[in-house]
Amino acid sequence: MPRTGRALAWQLLSTLALLAALVWIGRAHLRAGRPDTWLLSPLDGFAIALGGDGPHPMRQRLGLLLLALICFAAWRHRRRVRLAYRPGPVDVHEFTDATPDHNAPVDDLKSQFCQRLSETHIYPPYAGPADPPPETFLDVASGVDPRSGNPLVMLLQMLPRLWPKIGYRVTGVLQVRAQEPCYGVSATVTSFVGGGRSAMTTQWGGTWEEATRRTAYWVLATILPVTRLGRAAPWRNWHGRELPAALFAAYNKGKELQDRRQFDEALRYYGEALGLDPFNADLRMMVASVQEEMGLFLEALDTYQSALVLREQGGWYDDHVWTTRAGRLRHLPRHLLGTLRYLRRRPDSIKLRYQYACTLAYTERTVHQWFKQDGVGDREKVRRQVRQRLEKAFVDRYWPVVVTFVDAPGEPAAKEWLRRVLREFPEATRVVFQIAAAQELYRLREDTVLAWFVRATRSEVTHSALLLLRDVWAPLRLAKAWHDWAAAGWQPAHPPAATGLAGRSGDGDGRGPADDGGGPAGDSRAPAGPFDDGGCLAGWWRRGPRTRARALSREWPCRGVLLDRAIRRAQHRRWPRHHLGSFDFYNAACTYAFALKGYFPELERTAPAYLSAAGRALWRGRRLIADALPLAYPPRWHRRPAAPPATSTGPVAPEPTPHPLPPPVAPLVTKAVEQLRAALACTESGVAADRLRRWILSSEPDLAPLRRLQDFGYFEEEVYPSLKVVLPRPDKVINSRMSAYAKELLCQGAVLLEQTWHDRALPPQTADPHQLIRWLDLDAETWDTLCRIALDHARYWRDRAEFIRLLREAVDPIRIAEARFPPAIPRYDDLCLAGADRLVGDGSRTEENIERLARHNIALVDRRLNAIYQTVAEHAGDGSLRARRRLAELDYRGEPLRGDEAQGICTRQAGRWHQVAERMRETGPVVDASGLDVLRLQER
C-alpha cells in the first residue's frame, strides 16, 4: 500500500530541516553590506556552503550534503508513492513470444492489452520502453552534453536518471499448450514502492484475444486496490485488499455493455459480479439503474430496498426513519454517534436513500407494476417473489403511516390494514407509497447536515435540491394520490374520525408522536390529511416544514401562485448570492410539470363504480377543465384547415394559429420551460448533458404532461434540433423502445442462425454425425428459449439474455461482430412507428393519437410473437429433437448417413429460422439506421 501521508510528512520534515540549516548558516556568516533578511538567508547559506567561507566549512559542507541527500531521498520516495497511488504511467514492455513456432501476433496483442488498460482510466498514454517526453526541468537538463566537464552539469545529468517516471511495470510472455484453452499469457506486475515487489499469473483462453483480455483484467485488479481509484465506487470496500480478477472482469464487461445500451447482457454480467461481491451497495445501485432503463421499476425498487438494509445491525435504519425531534434531543450523543457511524460505514447511503425515495414516489410506475398481472412462467414467479419481499419490508417499516386509517389502535391492526391495502387497493397503495417517500425525504434532509462531516458522502443531492423535494415535490405528489383515493371512495374502509394514534406501538417507549387531536377534513368519512393536526405525519415533522407541506397538499390541482412561492422559498431565491445548480433547476421544472397533471384527464383510467359526493364533484371538475384545455392529447402541430387553393384574385388561406392555453395552465408551462432552459444552461459536461437530454425527452415521468404541449415542442426543436420530422412522444416511451428491441433481437438472431445452418449444409462440415448432433442439441435449446420468449411477448430479460448466449455459442464470432449482434435498445428518436406518417396532418387525413399508435405498434409485435409460438417455434423444436434422435439411432447401430440426409437436415433448420425472420420483419416499429456511422467514416 502506498503510504501517501507518511511520504508527505517525511518530505516536509526533510525540506524544512534543509531550509533551517541553510538559514542558520546564512545568518551566522552574513557577509558585510548584505541586508539581514529571512528570504536571502537560505541563498547566503547555499553560497557559503559552495564557496567554503566560514570557520568550519568542511563540516558544514558534509552536514548540508547529508541533509540534501536525505531531502532528495524523501522527495524521490514521495514521487514513487505518488506515481503508485495516482496511478502514474504504466511501463508495458514488449511481449516475449515463447511459442514453439514464434508466430504469435506480439504487437497486436500488446496494443489490445494497452487498450484494455486505457479504457479503465488507469493506463496513461505512455507505453515504454521509450522514455516519455520531457515535462520538468530535470528532464530538459538530461540532454546537456556530459563532456563539458562542469560538475554541476554532470550532476544535473545524473539526477533525472534517479528521478522516478513510472509507477508500475508490466511484462508478458506468450505461451501455447496442447490442451484447451491452449493460448496463454504470463504477466508480471512490478511496483516500485516497497522494494519493487512483483505479482505474477498465467491466464489462458480459447483465443489470443481472450487470453489477453483476461490478463489485462488481472493486471487492473492487481493495481486498482492500492491506488486512489480503489477509494471510489464501487471498489471502496476493496481498498488495500486482493480484488478478484473475475469480479473486476464481470463488472467491467457489464459497464461496457451498459454504455452500449445492451442491457440484457449487462444485467447478466452484473449478476455475476453480485455473486462474487454480494455486499457491494454501489454495484446494486448500478443494477437498479439498468433495471430502470429497461422499465423494470418494481425490480429496481426491490434492489434499492435490499441495498438499503444491507449489513444492517438490529434494524437500525427502520428505527432511524421514525425518530422524532424530541427523542433525538433526549439522546443526542447516541443519535449523533450512531448516524455518523452509519454514514462512515455506508458513504453511499445518501445517494442510495435519495434514489430509493424518488423511485418509491413514482407511483405511476411502481404501483402500476405492483398490481399488474400479465406475467407468464418465470417472470410471474419472480414478480410475485419481489412483491412478497417488498410487502414484508414495507409492512415492518411503514406501518406508522396508516395508524390513522384503521379502526383499532396498535401495531397489529395497522400492519394488517397495510397488508390488505398492498394486496387489493391500488389507490390506497399510492397514498401509502407517497407518505413513505415524504418521510424518507424528510429524514434524508436532516441527515445530510451530518454527512458534511463524513468523507466521500457528498453527491449531487444538494441542500436546496432536498429542500425542494421535501417541501414541494413530495407534498404535491401526495396531494394527487390523496385526491385519487378520495375519488375511489376512500376504499378500504376507515374510521370516521382521526384516531390520533400516529406513533408506533402503545408500549410507552417514547418513540411515537403525541396526539395533536383534530378531526377529519371535508367529508365525514374522510380521514385526516397526513400533514394536518392528528395526521399520520404530524408527530414526526417539525411545525415549519409540515405547515408548508400542508398548504400544498390541501388542493389539487395546485394554483400556480402558491406553487411558485413554495419553489422560490425552497430554492432560497431571496438570497441573491445563493448559487443554484443544474439539478435544482431540473427539479423545479419537474415540479411545475407535475402540477399540470391536475388539468389533464387520465385516459387510461375509467370512472369508478362508486363515487362519494366529493369524488363526483372532483371528477366533474376535471372533465370541465379538460374540455377547456384544447391541447390535452392532440397533435403538437395543428393541421392546416382544408380550404380551396388560392387563385390570383382570391385571398390566401391564413396560417393556423395555436389555441391559447387556459389561465391556470399557461403560467405553469412557461415556468417549467424556463427552468429546463436554466438547467441546460448550467450543464457543462458532455456526459451530464446527454443524461439530462435522456431524462427530459423520455425518462422523466413528471414531464409527461408537458411533452404533450406545443411549447415543449418548440423547446425540443430549439435545444435538440433534428433534420427529420419530430413526432409527439407517448407517456411511456420505454414500452415502445423495448418492443422495437425485441423485434430487432429476434429478427437478427434468426437471420444469423439461418446463415449458420446454410454454412453447415456444406459437405465438409456435415461429415461428422456427432458434430451434427451437438448442433441439433443446441438448436433445440434455442427453440425452447424462443418458445418462452414468444409466450411471454419478450418481456422477461433472462429469456432474452439466454437467447443471446445460445446464439453466441452457435454462430461464428466473426459473423456476430460483423452483424453487431445483439442490437442496442434503440432511442425513441431512432424509432419509426407504423402509421406515424398520419400524425403530421396534411389537411386530408385524420391525425391519430400518439398513445393509441404506440399501443398499436406494441400489439403488432405481440401478435407476431403469438404467431411464432403457435405455428413455428413448437414444431421447429420438435423437428430438431426428431432429427437428433434419428442421428443418434444411426450412430448407435453403426449405420452411415446418406449423402444428402445431413444436408437436408441443415436446410430444413435454416428454413425454419427463415420463417421466424420473415414473420418478425413484416410489421411493427422499425429502427431507423439511416444516420451516419461515425466509426465507419473514421475507418475510411
Buried (B, 14 or more C-beta within 10 A) or exposed (E): EBBBEEBBEBBEEBBEBBBBBBBBBBBBBBEEEEEEEEEBBBBBBBBBBEEEBBEEBEEBBEBBEEBBEBBBBBBBBBBBBBBBBBBBBBBBBEBBBBBEEEEBBBEEBBBBBBEBBBBBEBBBEBBBEEEBEEEEEBBEBBEBEEEEEEEEBBEBBEBBEEBBBBBBBBBBBBBBEEEEBBBBBBBBBBBBBEEEEEBEBBBBBEEBBBBBBBBBBBBBBBBBBBBEBBBEBBBBBBBEEEBBBBBBBBBBBBBBBBEBBBBBBBBBBBBBBBEBBEEBBBBBBBBBBBBBBBBBBBBBBBBBBBBBEBEBEEEBBBBBBBBBEEBBEEEEEEBEEBBBEBBEEBBBBBBBBBBBBBBBBBBBBBBBBBEEEEBEEEBBEBBEEBBEEBBEBBBEBBBBBBBBBBEEBBBEBBBBBBBEBBEEBBBBBBBBBBBBBBBBBBBBBBBBEBBEEBEBBBBEBBBBBBBBBBBBBBBBBBBBBBBBBBBBBBBBEBBEBBBBBBBBBEEEEEBBBEBBEBBBBEBEBBBBBBBBBBBBBBBBBEEEBBEBBBBBBBEBBBBBEBBBBBBEBBBBEEEEEEEBBBBBBBBBBBBBBBBBBBBBBEEEEEEBEEBBEBBEEBBEEBEEBBEBBEBBBBBBBBBBEEEEEEEEEEEEBEEEEBEEBEEBBBBBBBBBBBBBBBBBEBBEEEEBEEEBBBBBBBBBBBBBBBBBBBBBBEBBEEEEEEEEEBBBBBBBBBBBBBBBBBBBBBBBBBBBBBBBBBBBBEEEBBEEBEEBBEBBEBBBBBBBBBBBBBBBBBBBBBBBBBBBBBBBEBBEEEEBEEBEBBBBBBBBBBBBBBEBEEBBBEEEEEBBBBBEBBBBBBEBBBBBBEBBBEEBBBEBBEBBBEBBEBBBEBBEEEEEBEEEBBBEBBBBBBEBBBBBBEBBBEBBBBBEEEEEEEEEEEEE
